[in-house]
Amino acid sequence: MSERVIKIGLLGLGTVGGGVYRVLQGNRELIGRKVGARIEIKRILVRDVSRDRGLSLPADLLTTDPEVILGDPAIEIVVEVMGGTGAALDHVRTALSRGKSVVTANKDMLAVYGKELFALAQEKGTDLLFEASVAGGIPIIRVLKQCLAANRIEMVMGILNGTTNYMLSKMTAEGRDFQDVLREAQELGYAEADPTNDVEGYDAARKTAILASIAFNTRISFQDVYVEGISSISAEDITYATELGYVIKLLGIAKDTPEGIEVRTHPVLLPQAHPLATVTDSFNAVYVRGDAVGETMFYGRGAGALPTASAVTADIMDAARNIVHRVPGIISCTCFEERPLKEMGRVRSKNYLRLKVIDRPGVLAQIARVFGDHQVSLAAVTQKDTEGEKAELVLITHEVAERNLRDSLAELEQLAVVEKICNVLRVEGDG
């Protein structure tokens, strides 16, 4: 190992920041040998220097002034683990504009402001690395950018949120309803007090935008992603899906199609034999299909202090190597194409529908007529529980355009014999 020292500034010392500190200190010798230079944390930005964080920190390491880090020419790499799109965004802009390399785990920032930040990094010839922004400790950004770079990626599909996967796994294994499992997830710390970002799919959608941008070489932002969450999923849906041979998962899905790129995040029915169907608890997984490599899947912890710190620290090491060898920015933004996005109404999929209807002769014929008028073909129809004069119908459609399905559902809502459209879920990976 050379005597070269790469000094870094750490913005944030919360869960992830503390993990990064532990990994860098605990594996200091190994990391230095792999990089060919010592990596040294010079300063850490915090809100409160007096707070006890359970770390043995030198007294002069902490600061509340971001300029102490951003304005220090000796600091060559800035590591942003604050989160959010307020001060963190300002600090990253400043660091890049001053020619510093940046490592971040901030999916919210990249999913909205990625185009601007990558352009700035390219202009200044610095690194902007973000492996930890998607799927925590699972290596997927580097895989798409480097390991699978020779492929034309056809599809990326993944379980990208551990909270919702934990909840759906519990609902499936124990037959419990959404609200009951949500309360448990909050008590265990898997879900926030306000779980909207997770359960309504926004967290996974931001990660889907990042993966799709890399996979298809086209800048895709969070606003481009069609999003639905899991709050409509009931214990009945879980039960019926299981009986039909499926598992319900919240997936981020991006596909390359002749009509444009599909980018969407929503719950789906997956065949029980699909590799992603076996991913349970709070684990994440990303399934990738390329024209040369075929099908691959990457699985592991999608969050947590040390798994996320593993990815952040690997990016720090890459940035440090590039500085040592004087090639920062060697792998810059890969969004060099401007591919069209496919409208959600043109997306084709099979669908699961659960309806509550009047239980009398001729009802199914009326429903089938509406679907037929809108070119929606039914693959299976099952009558479930009957309660008085009401019955529950579960239907699976053949593959159909989203707009045709929506038009048929709008007409079904006007039928007197249809009391309620309880749920509509898409089916993926089924042939």
Secondary structure, 3 states (H helix, E strand, C coil): CCCCEEEEEEECCCHHHHHHHHHHHHCHHHHHHHHCCEEEEEEEECCCCCCCCCCCCCCCCEECCCHHHHCCCCEEEEEECCCCCCHHHHHHHHHHHCCCEEEECCHHHHHHHHHHHHHHHHHHCCCEECHHHCCCCCCCHHHHHHHCCCCCEEEEEEECCHHHHHHHHHHHHHCCCHHHHHHHHHHCCCCCCCCHHHHCCHHHHHHHHHHHHHHCCECCCHHHCEECCCCCCCHHHHHHHHHCCEEEEEEEEEEEECCEEEEEEEEEEEECCCHHHHCCCCEEEEEEEECCCEEEEEEEECCCHHHHHHHHHHHHHHHHHHHHCCCCCCCCCCCCECCCECCHHHCEEEEEEEEEEECCCCHHHHHHHHHHHCCCCEEEEEEEEEECCEEEEEEEECCEEHHHHHHHHHHHCCCCCEEEEEEEEEECCCC
